[in-house]
C-alpha cells in the first residue's frame, strides 16, 4: 500500500493521489510557532498543540471515508475537483484506499491558508500504514484538495 499515483493538482492542495505515479509537490503546512524561552520567560520552550475547528476534522474524516468507499458527494467539491474526479479515478481511489481499513488515529498537524484556500494536514494511522492526509477547503467551504501521501 505504499505506492500512490495519479496526481491532480491546481493551486494549494488541489490534488488526489492514487497508486502508481509520484505525487506533485505541494505547499507545506505553515510551521507552528514555538515560543523561545526568552519570549515566554520559561527556561524550557513550550510547544502548543496546533488547533483546528472540530467541524473541519469531521469533514476531513468524512472525505477519507468517501475516498475509501467511492461515495463521492459532488455537491461538496469545488468546480476543479468536481471536474477532475472522474469515475475511473473514484474507482481507483476506492480500490487503493479501501483496503487500508478504518483509521486508528486521525491527528491534525497543521494548516496553511493561501489564495482563498486552506489546506489542513492530518497524520492518519491505519493498522498497517501511516499516511499524511491533506484536506483542502476554499473560502466558500467547498472541498478544493485531497491527497494521501505515505510516510516513509
Secondary structure by P-SEA (a helix, b strand, c coil): cccccccccccccccccccccccccccccccccccccccccccbbbbccccccaaaaaaaaaaaaaaaacccccccccaaaaaaccaaaaaaaaaaccccccccbbbbccccccccbbbbbbbcccccbbbbbbbbbcccccccbbbbbbcc
